Amino acid sequence: MYALIRGLFPICRSITGDGVRQTLEVLEKHIPLTVSEVPTGTQVFDWIIPQEWNIRDAYIKNSRGTRVVDFKQSNLHVLNYSVPVRATMSREELRPHLVSIPQHPTWIPYQTSYYARKWGFCVTDEQLRGLEEDQYEVCIDSTLSDGHLTYVECYVAGATTDEILVSCHVCHPSLCNDNLSGISVATFLAREIARQPRRYSYRFLFIPGTIGAIAWLARNRELASRIKGGLVLSCVGDAGGFHYKRSRRGDANIDRAMAQVLRYSGTPFELREFSPYGYDERQFCSPGFNLPMGCLSRSVWGEFPQYHTSADDLTFVEPAALAESLRVCVDVMDVLEHDRVYRNTNPYGEPALGRRGLYSGVTSENLSRLWVLNLADGDHSLLDIAERSGMNLAEIRTAVTELLEHGLLAEVE
């Protein structure tokens, strides 16, 4: 996963353009993908697909011909989606087009201008303060022209057409935690899911933020009823504790499964309520769809200093953190896959567990069997039983296996 991030790091991505396509070509070496191209000008609900943006070079040169700001050194140096410009101007004329982070003088900020035609450079505060009184050659060799918005899907068919949806955004340039980590974890989660027997079908979306999710929803309204749960993945590669933002519904199975997994993960975590701001969960949870989609992160966007800066680099994400994020996602999908409803076949009084070799005194194993037998009434799922008992779902599932072997349970279709 870390190697994938390292390979994708140099690519200049945006909400459209060849950087996105180059990124998706790399992902296709790991998982099968279906590519969609949505033309400029296409109406998608209340939005319109913008012109496609591509960039070849950008710089600010002083009068001696030295590049004092160079896109080739960092693709964050250019205001993402800048219109093309070639001009010579004074430091005073240039200054309104420059942005820095004074409190972190060696970091480059990441900023965008997707829907306003402007141009600019993002620079370190040291670069900004080092600009002398001079005439500067300014060049942004970019194009804004009719083209396409590109996104891809990886579909892993299951025994049913009910779907679990996993989404991540592919529009950020050289930022590792936000969101190369999400891309990487989603890619390897798709590979892991494909290796396992599964009840659900799984759809993985690699889409530009906001406009990509809206475009996919506009083109796939008929699929919405199939989606039984899902996750938006972002900022899952740093060493922070886990943060899970619940779906708009608040009590969807994905919300409950995530709470169960994190509670027994052995790592710090926080469960947060839904809010209509953040990543693309707010599109999937918009009132017209109200899909059961939550958002999993480690450190939360906007709450760590490296967010949307050049400090979100290859040193900020950690292989162990990526592995732990993947493990949590796999465990959550496992909970969803195995959440079943059972019926006690001997519901009148407590079954004689002792003569079946299932009574072990006052132990957690015995207690889990008793909880299952009591709540296996054809209405309560395994998640229900785990929540009601306050026990680990793994213990509940072990008890179910034992009780099934002795004919004391029957699965309810």
NUNU-8020 format. One record per residue (C-alpha): residue number from 0; residue in one letter; x, y, z. Coordinates in steps of 0.2 Angstrom, whole numbers, plus 5000, padded with zeros to 4 digits. Layout:
% NUNU-8020
+-----+----+------+------+------+
:   i : aa :    x :    y :    z :
+-----+----+------+------+------+
: NUM :  A :    X :    Y :    Z :
...
+-----+----+------+------+------+
% end
This chain:
% NUNU-8020
+-----+----+------+------+------+
:   i : aa :    x :    y :    z :
+-----+----+------+------+------+
:   0 :  M : 5000 : 5000 : 5000 :
:   1 :  Y : 5014 : 5012 : 5004 :
:   2 :  A : 5023 : 5008 : 4988 :
:   3 :  L : 5007 : 5012 : 4978 :
:   4 :  I : 5006 : 5029 : 4987 :
:   5 :  R : 5025 : 5032 : 4983 :
:   6 :  G : 5022 : 5029 : 4965 :
:   7 :  L : 5006 : 5040 : 4964 :
:   8 :  F : 5014 : 5054 : 4974 :
:   9 :  P : 5022 : 5064 : 4959 :
:  10 :  I : 5007 : 5065 : 4948 :
:  11 :  C : 4997 : 5081 : 4947 :
:  12 :  R : 4979 : 5077 : 4949 :
:  13 :  S : 4964 : 5088 : 4949 :
:  14 :  I : 4945 : 5085 : 4947 :
:  15 :  T : 4948 : 5082 : 4928 :
:  16 :  G : 4962 : 5080 : 4917 :
:  17 :  D : 4976 : 5068 : 4912 :
:  18 :  G : 4983 : 5067 : 4930 :
:  19 :  V : 4967 : 5058 : 4935 :
:  20 :  R : 4969 : 5046 : 4920 :
:  21 :  Q : 4987 : 5043 : 4924 :
:  22 :  T : 4983 : 5039 : 4942 :
:  23 :  L : 4968 : 5027 : 4937 :
:  24 :  E : 4980 : 5018 : 4924 :
:  25 :  V : 4991 : 5014 : 4939 :
:  26 :  L : 4977 : 5007 : 4949 :
:  27 :  E : 4971 : 4996 : 4935 :
:  28 :  K : 4987 : 4986 : 4937 :
:  29 :  H : 4981 : 4981 : 4954 :
:  30 :  I : 4962 : 4979 : 4951 :
:  31 :  P : 4950 : 4978 : 4936 :
:  32 :  L : 4942 : 4995 : 4933 :
:  33 :  T : 4928 : 5001 : 4922 :
:  34 :  V : 4931 : 5019 : 4916 :
:  35 :  S : 4918 : 5032 : 4913 :
:  36 :  E : 4920 : 5049 : 4905 :
:  37 :  V : 4907 : 5063 : 4907 :
:  38 :  P : 4908 : 5077 : 4894 :
:  39 :  T : 4910 : 5095 : 4899 :
:  40 :  G : 4894 : 5104 : 4900 :
:  41 :  T : 4884 : 5088 : 4906 :
:  42 :  Q : 4870 : 5093 : 4918 :
:  43 :  V : 4872 : 5082 : 4934 :
:  44 :  F : 4858 : 5087 : 4946 :
:  45 :  D : 4861 : 5105 : 4950 :
:  46 :  W : 4879 : 5105 : 4944 :
:  47 :  I : 4887 : 5106 : 4927 :
:  48 :  I : 4903 : 5096 : 4922 :
:  49 :  P : 4917 : 5109 : 4920 :
:  50 :  Q : 4930 : 5111 : 4907 :
:  51 :  E : 4945 : 5099 : 4908 :
:  52 :  W : 4961 : 5106 : 4916 :
:  53 :  N : 4978 : 5101 : 4911 :
:  54 :  I : 4995 : 5108 : 4915 :
:  55 :  R : 5012 : 5106 : 4908 :
:  56 :  D : 5023 : 5119 : 4917 :
:  57 :  A : 5023 : 5134 : 4928 :
:  58 :  Y : 5036 : 5145 : 4936 :
:  59 :  I : 5040 : 5162 : 4942 :
:  60 :  K : 5057 : 5168 : 4936 :
:  61 :  N : 5067 : 5183 : 4942 :
:  62 :  S : 5076 : 5195 : 4930 :
:  63 :  R : 5092 : 5184 : 4931 :
:  64 :  G : 5082 : 5170 : 4923 :
:  65 :  T : 5081 : 5160 : 4940 :
:  66 :  R : 5065 : 5150 : 4944 :
:  67 :  V : 5061 : 5156 : 4961 :
:  68 :  V : 5045 : 5146 : 4961 :
:  69 :  D : 5045 : 5130 : 4950 :
:  70 :  F : 5030 : 5119 : 4947 :
:  71 :  K : 5042 : 5105 : 4943 :
:  72 :  Q : 5049 : 5105 : 4961 :
:  73 :  S : 5031 : 5103 : 4968 :
:  74 :  N : 5014 : 5102 : 4959 :
:  75 :  L : 5007 : 5111 : 4974 :
:  76 :  H : 5015 : 5127 : 4969 :
:  77 :  V : 5001 : 5131 : 4957 :
:  78 :  L : 4983 : 5136 : 4962 :
:  79 :  N : 4975 : 5120 : 4956 :
:  80 :  Y : 4964 : 5124 : 4940 :
:  81 :  S : 4973 : 5141 : 4937 :
:  82 :  V : 4969 : 5148 : 4920 :
:  83 :  P : 4985 : 5150 : 4909 :
:  84 :  V : 4995 : 5166 : 4911 :
:  85 :  R : 5011 : 5173 : 4903 :
:  86 :  A : 5016 : 5190 : 4909 :
:  87 :  T : 5030 : 5201 : 4916 :
:  88 :  M : 5026 : 5210 : 4932 :
:  89 :  S : 5033 : 5218 : 4947 :
:  90 :  R : 5033 : 5211 : 4964 :
:  91 :  E : 5019 : 5222 : 4970 :
:  92 :  E : 5008 : 5216 : 4955 :
:  93 :  L : 5013 : 5198 : 4958 :
:  94 :  R : 5009 : 5198 : 4977 :
:  95 :  P : 4990 : 5197 : 4976 :
:  96 :  H : 4992 : 5180 : 4967 :
:  97 :  L : 5003 : 5172 : 4980 :
:  98 :  V : 4998 : 5163 : 4996 :
:  99 :  S : 5008 : 5155 : 5009 :
: 100 :  I : 5007 : 5149 : 5027 :
: 101 :  P : 5016 : 5161 : 5039 :
: 102 :  Q : 5015 : 5149 : 5054 :
: 103 :  H : 5024 : 5136 : 5044 :
: 104 :  P : 5037 : 5145 : 5034 :
: 105 :  T : 5044 : 5130 : 5024 :
: 106 :  W : 5027 : 5122 : 5020 :
: 107 :  I : 5018 : 5125 : 5003 :
: 108 :  P : 4999 : 5127 : 5005 :
: 109 :  Y : 4987 : 5117 : 4993 :
: 110 :  Q : 4973 : 5128 : 4986 :
: 111 :  T : 4961 : 5126 : 4972 :
: 112 :  S : 4950 : 5137 : 4960 :
: 113 :  Y : 4939 : 5124 : 4952 :
: 114 :  Y : 4924 : 5135 : 4948 :
: 115 :  A : 4931 : 5153 : 4947 :
: 116 :  R : 4943 : 5158 : 4933 :
: 117 :  K : 4958 : 5164 : 4941 :
: 118 :  W : 4977 : 5160 : 4943 :
: 119 :  G : 4989 : 5160 : 4957 :
: 120 :  F : 5004 : 5152 : 4965 :
: 121 :  C : 5006 : 5143 : 4982 :
: 122 :  V : 5023 : 5146 : 4990 :
: 123 :  T : 5032 : 5144 : 5006 :
: 124 :  D : 5033 : 5159 : 5017 :
: 125 :  E : 5051 : 5159 : 5015 :
: 126 :  Q : 5050 : 5161 : 4996 :
: 127 :  L : 5037 : 5175 : 4998 :
: 128 :  R : 5048 : 5185 : 5010 :
: 129 :  G : 5063 : 5181 : 4999 :
: 130 :  L : 5055 : 5190 : 4984 :
: 131 :  E : 5066 : 5205 : 4980 :
: 132 :  E : 5060 : 5221 : 4971 :
: 133 :  D : 5061 : 5215 : 4953 :
: 134 :  Q : 5052 : 5211 : 4937 :
: 135 :  Y : 5046 : 5193 : 4937 :
: 136 :  E : 5042 : 5182 : 4922 :
: 137 :  V : 5026 : 5173 : 4926 :
: 138 :  C : 5021 : 5157 : 4917 :
: 139 :  I : 5007 : 5145 : 4920 :
: 140 :  D : 5006 : 5133 : 4905 :
: 141 :  S : 4989 : 5126 : 4907 :
: 142 :  T : 4973 : 5123 : 4897 :
: 143 :  L : 4955 : 5124 : 4901 :
: 144 :  S : 4945 : 5117 : 4887 :
: 145 :  D : 4930 : 5106 : 4883 :
: 146 :  G : 4934 : 5088 : 4888 :
: 147 :  H : 4928 : 5076 : 4901 :
: 148 :  L : 4927 : 5071 : 4920 :
: 149 :  T : 4934 : 5054 : 4922 :
: 150 :  Y : 4930 : 5042 : 4936 :
: 151 :  V : 4932 : 5023 : 4938 :
: 152 :  E : 4923 : 5009 : 4946 :
: 153 :  C : 4928 : 4991 : 4952 :
: 154 :  Y : 4914 : 4980 : 4954 :
: 155 :  V : 4916 : 4963 : 4964 :
: 156 :  A : 4900 : 4953 : 4961 :
: 157 :  G : 4893 : 4943 : 4976 :
: 158 :  A : 4879 : 4930 : 4979 :
: 159 :  T : 4866 : 4944 : 4979 :
: 160 :  T : 4864 : 4961 : 4970 :
: 161 :  D : 4863 : 4970 : 4986 :
: 162 :  E : 4879 : 4981 : 4987 :
: 163 :  I : 4892 : 4988 : 4999 :
: 164 :  L : 4899 : 5005 : 4992 :
: 165 :  V : 4917 : 5011 : 4995 :
: 166 :  S : 4922 : 5028 : 4989 :
: 167 :  C : 4938 : 5038 : 4989 :
: 168 :  H : 4942 : 5054 : 4980 :
: 169 :  V : 4956 : 5055 : 4966 :
: 170 :  C : 4957 : 5074 : 4964 :
: 171 :  H : 4971 : 5079 : 4975 :
: 172 :  P : 4989 : 5081 : 4969 :
: 173 :  S : 5004 : 5077 : 4979 :
: 174 :  L : 4995 : 5074 : 4996 :
: 175 :  C : 4998 : 5057 : 5004 :
: 176 :  N : 4986 : 5056 : 5018 :
: 177 :  D : 4972 : 5066 : 5009 :
: 178 :  N : 4969 : 5056 : 4999 :
: 179 :  L : 4982 : 5044 : 4992 :
: 180 :  S : 4980 : 5034 : 5008 :
: 181 :  G : 4961 : 5032 : 5004 :
: 182 :  I : 4965 : 5027 : 4986 :
: 183 :  S : 4978 : 5014 : 4992 :
: 184 :  V : 4967 : 5006 : 5006 :
: 185 :  A : 4952 : 5005 : 4994 :
: 186 :  T : 4962 : 4997 : 4981 :
: 187 :  F : 4969 : 4984 : 4992 :
: 188 :  L : 4952 : 4981 : 5001 :
: 189 :  A : 4945 : 4977 : 4984 :
: 190 :  R : 4958 : 4964 : 4981 :
: 191 :  E : 4955 : 4957 : 4998 :
: 192 :  I : 4936 : 4956 : 4996 :
: 193 :  A : 4938 : 4948 : 4979 :
: 194 :  R : 4948 : 4933 : 4987 :
: 195 :  Q : 4934 : 4929 : 4999 :
: 196 :  P : 4917 : 4921 : 4997 :
: 197 :  R : 4904 : 4935 : 4999 :
: 198 :  R : 4885 : 4938 : 5001 :
: 199 :  Y : 4885 : 4956 : 4995 :
: 200 :  S : 4892 : 4963 : 4979 :
: 201 :  Y : 4905 : 4977 : 4982 :
: 202 :  R : 4907 : 4993 : 4971 :
: 203 :  F : 4923 : 5003 : 4973 :
: 204 :  L : 4922 : 5021 : 4967 :
: 205 :  F : 4938 : 5031 : 4963 :
: 206 :  I : 4930 : 5049 : 4959 :
: 207 :  P : 4934 : 5067 : 4959 :
: 208 :  G : 4928 : 5075 : 4975 :
: 209 :  T : 4910 : 5082 : 4976 :
: 210 :  I : 4907 : 5084 : 4957 :
: 211 :  G : 4913 : 5066 : 4954 :
: 212 :  A : 4901 : 5059 : 4967 :
: 213 :  I : 4887 : 5070 : 4961 :
: 214 :  A : 4890 : 5064 : 4943 :
: 215 :  W : 4890 : 5046 : 4948 :
: 216 :  L : 4874 : 5048 : 4958 :
: 217 :  A : 4866 : 5057 : 4943 :
: 218 :  R : 4871 : 5043 : 4931 :
: 219 :  N : 4866 : 5028 : 4943 :
: 220 :  R : 4850 : 5033 : 4952 :
: 221 :  E : 4843 : 5016 : 4949 :
: 222 :  L : 4858 : 5008 : 4959 :
: 223 :  A : 4854 : 5018 : 4975 :
: 224 :  S : 4841 : 5005 : 4981 :
: 225 :  R : 4854 : 4991 : 4981 :
: 226 :  I : 4866 : 5000 : 4992 :
: 227 :  K : 4865 : 4993 : 5010 :
: 228 :  G : 4880 : 5001 : 5017 :
: 229 :  G : 4896 : 5009 : 5013 :
: 230 :  L : 4911 : 5020 : 5017 :
: 231 :  V : 4920 : 5035 : 5011 :
: 232 :  L : 4939 : 5033 : 5015 :
: 233 :  S : 4951 : 5047 : 5017 :
: 234 :  C : 4965 : 5052 : 5028 :
: 235 :  V : 4968 : 5034 : 5033 :
: 236 :  G : 4987 : 5033 : 5033 :
: 237 :  D : 4993 : 5043 : 5047 :
: 238 :  A : 4997 : 5038 : 5065 :
: 239 :  G : 4982 : 5046 : 5073 :
: 240 :  G : 4968 : 5037 : 5081 :
: 241 :  F : 4952 : 5032 : 5071 :
: 242 :  H : 4938 : 5043 : 5068 :
: 243 :  Y : 4921 : 5037 : 5061 :
: 244 :  K : 4908 : 5049 : 5055 :
: 245 :  R : 4891 : 5041 : 5056 :
: 246 :  S : 4879 : 5041 : 5041 :
: 247 :  R : 4865 : 5053 : 5040 :
: 248 :  R : 4853 : 5039 : 5047 :
: 249 :  G : 4865 : 5037 : 5062 :
: 250 :  D : 4860 : 5019 : 5066 :
: 251 :  A : 4863 : 5010 : 5049 :
: 252 :  N : 4871 : 4993 : 5050 :
: 253 :  I : 4887 : 5001 : 5043 :
: 254 :  D : 4887 : 5013 : 5058 :
: 255 :  R : 4884 : 4999 : 5070 :
: 256 :  A : 4897 : 4987 : 5062 :
: 257 :  M : 4910 : 5001 : 5063 :
: 258 :  A : 4906 : 5005 : 5081 :
: 259 :  Q : 4908 : 4986 : 5085 :
: 260 :  V : 4924 : 4984 : 5076 :
: 261 :  L : 4932 : 5000 : 5083 :
: 262 :  R : 4927 : 4996 : 5101 :
: 263 :  Y : 4937 : 4979 : 5100 :
: 264 :  S : 4951 : 4985 : 5089 :
: 265 :  G : 4963 : 4989 : 5103 :
: 266 :  T : 4966 : 5007 : 5095 :
: 267 :  P : 4960 : 5024 : 5101 :
: 268 :  F : 4944 : 5029 : 5091 :
: 269 :  E : 4930 : 5042 : 5091 :
: 270 :  L : 4913 : 5041 : 5084 :
: 271 :  R : 4906 : 5057 : 5077 :
: 272 :  E : 4888 : 5061 : 5072 :
: 273 :  F : 4884 : 5066 : 5054 :
: 274 :  S : 4886 : 5083 : 5048 :
: 275 :  P : 4882 : 5090 : 5030 :
: 276 :  Y : 4901 : 5095 : 5027 :
: 277 :  G : 4916 : 5085 : 5024 :
: 278 :  Y : 4919 : 5072 : 5011 :
: 279 :  D : 4908 : 5064 : 4998 :
: 280 :  E : 4897 : 5055 : 5012 :
: 281 :  R : 4887 : 5072 : 5011 :
: 282 :  Q : 4883 : 5068 : 4993 :
: 283 :  F : 4878 : 5050 : 4996 :
: 284 :  C : 4868 : 5055 : 5012 :
: 285 :  S : 4859 : 5070 : 5003 :
: 286 :  P : 4841 : 5069 : 5007 :
: 287 :  G : 4836 : 5063 : 4990 :
: 288 :  F : 4847 : 5047 : 4992 :
: 289 :  N : 4850 : 5046 : 5011 :
: 290 :  L : 4861 : 5031 : 5008 :
: 291 :  P : 4869 : 5022 : 5023 :
: 292 :  M : 4887 : 5029 : 5020 :
: 293 :  G : 4899 : 5034 : 5034 :
: 294 :  C : 4916 : 5041 : 5033 :
: 295 :  L : 4932 : 5033 : 5040 :
: 296 :  S : 4948 : 5043 : 5044 :
: 297 :  R : 4962 : 5043 : 5056 :
: 298 :  S : 4966 : 5061 : 5059 :
: 299 :  V : 4952 : 5072 : 5053 :
: 300 :  W : 4953 : 5084 : 5039 :
: 301 :  G : 4956 : 5101 : 5044 :
: 302 :  E : 4961 : 5096 : 5062 :
: 303 :  F : 4980 : 5091 : 5059 :
: 304 :  P : 4992 : 5105 : 5054 :
: 305 :  Q : 4999 : 5095 : 5039 :
: 306 :  Y : 4981 : 5095 : 5031 :
: 307 :  H : 4981 : 5103 : 5013 :
: 308 :  T : 5000 : 5107 : 5014 :
: 309 :  S : 5016 : 5100 : 5007 :
: 310 :  A : 5019 : 5092 : 5024 :
: 311 :  D : 5006 : 5079 : 5020 :
: 312 :  D : 5020 : 5070 : 5011 :
: 313 :  L : 5028 : 5052 : 5011 :
: 314 :  T : 5035 : 5055 : 5029 :
: 315 :  F : 5017 : 5058 : 5036 :
: 316 :  V : 5009 : 5042 : 5031 :
: 317 :  E : 5015 : 5025 : 5039 :
: 318 :  P : 5014 : 5007 : 5032 :
: 319 :  A : 5008 : 5001 : 5049 :
: 320 :  A : 4994 : 5014 : 5049 :
: 321 :  L : 4989 : 5009 : 5032 :
: 322 :  A : 4989 : 4991 : 5037 :
: 323 :  E : 4978 : 4994 : 5052 :
: 324 :  S : 4966 : 5004 : 5042 :
: 325 :  L : 4964 : 4990 : 5030 :
: 326 :  R : 4962 : 4978 : 5044 :
: 327 :  V : 4947 : 4988 : 5051 :
: 328 :  C : 4939 : 4989 : 5034 :
: 329 :  V : 4941 : 4971 : 5031 :
: 330 :  D : 4933 : 4967 : 5049 :
: 331 :  V : 4919 : 4979 : 5046 :
: 332 :  M : 4915 : 4970 : 5029 :
: 333 :  D : 4916 : 4954 : 5038 :
: 334 :  V : 4903 : 4960 : 5051 :
: 335 :  L : 4891 : 4965 : 5037 :
: 336 :  E : 4894 : 4949 : 5028 :
: 337 :  H : 4890 : 4938 : 5043 :
: 338 :  D : 4876 : 4948 : 5052 :
: 339 :  R : 4862 : 4935 : 5051 :
: 340 :  V : 4846 : 4932 : 5060 :
: 341 :  Y : 4843 : 4915 : 5069 :
: 342 :  R : 4829 : 4906 : 5078 :
: 343 :  N : 4831 : 4896 : 5094 :
: 344 :  T : 4824 : 4878 : 5089 :
: 345 :  N : 4821 : 4875 : 5108 :
: 346 :  P : 4814 : 4891 : 5114 :
: 347 :  Y : 4803 : 4884 : 5129 :
: 348 :  G : 4815 : 4886 : 5144 :
: 349 :  E : 4834 : 4885 : 5143 :
: 350 :  P : 4841 : 4871 : 5133 :
: 351 :  A : 4851 : 4858 : 5143 :
: 352 :  L : 4868 : 4864 : 5138 :
: 353 :  G : 4877 : 4852 : 5150 :
: 354 :  R : 4873 : 4836 : 5142 :
: 355 :  R : 4878 : 4843 : 5125 :
: 356 :  G : 4895 : 4848 : 5132 :
: 357 :  L : 4891 : 4867 : 5131 :
: 358 :  Y : 4890 : 4872 : 5149 :
: 359 :  S : 4906 : 4879 : 5156 :
: 360 :  G : 4900 : 4888 : 5171 :
: 361 :  V : 4900 : 4907 : 5174 :
: 362 :  T : 4912 : 4911 : 5159 :
: 363 :  S : 4910 : 4923 : 5145 :
: 364 :  E : 4909 : 4908 : 5133 :
: 365 :  N : 4894 : 4901 : 5142 :
: 366 :  L : 4886 : 4919 : 5144 :
: 367 :  S : 4888 : 4922 : 5125 :
: 368 :  R : 4878 : 4905 : 5122 :
: 369 :  L : 4864 : 4910 : 5134 :
: 370 :  W : 4863 : 4928 : 5125 :
: 371 :  V : 4861 : 4920 : 5108 :
: 372 :  L : 4848 : 4907 : 5114 :
: 373 :  N : 4838 : 4921 : 5122 :
: 374 :  L : 4838 : 4933 : 5108 :
: 375 :  A : 4838 : 4921 : 5094 :
: 376 :  D : 4819 : 4924 : 5091 :
: 377 :  G : 4819 : 4927 : 5073 :
: 378 :  D : 4819 : 4946 : 5075 :
: 379 :  H : 4836 : 4950 : 5082 :
: 380 :  S : 4852 : 4950 : 5071 :
: 381 :  L : 4869 : 4946 : 5078 :
: 382 :  L : 4873 : 4964 : 5079 :
: 383 :  D : 4858 : 4966 : 5089 :
: 384 :  I : 4864 : 4953 : 5101 :
: 385 :  A : 4881 : 4960 : 5102 :
: 386 :  E : 4875 : 4977 : 5106 :
: 387 :  R : 4862 : 4971 : 5119 :
: 388 :  S : 4874 : 4959 : 5128 :
: 389 :  G : 4889 : 4971 : 5127 :
: 390 :  M : 4899 : 4957 : 5121 :
: 391 :  N : 4912 : 4956 : 5107 :
: 392 :  L : 4903 : 4950 : 5090 :
: 393 :  A : 4917 : 4937 : 5088 :
: 394 :  E : 4911 : 4929 : 5104 :
: 395 :  I : 4893 : 4929 : 5098 :
: 396 :  R : 4898 : 4921 : 5082 :
: 397 :  T : 4908 : 4908 : 5090 :
: 398 :  A : 4893 : 4904 : 5101 :
: 399 :  V : 4882 : 4903 : 5085 :
: 400 :  T : 4893 : 4891 : 5077 :
: 401 :  E : 4893 : 4879 : 5092 :
: 402 :  L : 4874 : 4880 : 5094 :
: 403 :  L : 4871 : 4877 : 5075 :
: 404 :  E : 4882 : 4861 : 5077 :
: 405 :  H : 4870 : 4855 : 5090 :
: 406 :  G : 4854 : 4859 : 5081 :
: 407 :  L : 4849 : 4873 : 5093 :
: 408 :  L : 4848 : 4886 : 5080 :
: 409 :  A : 4841 : 4888 : 5063 :
: 410 :  E : 4845 : 4903 : 5051 :
: 411 :  V : 4831 : 4914 : 5046 :
: 412 :  E : 4831 : 4918 : 5028 :
+-----+----+------+------+------+
% end
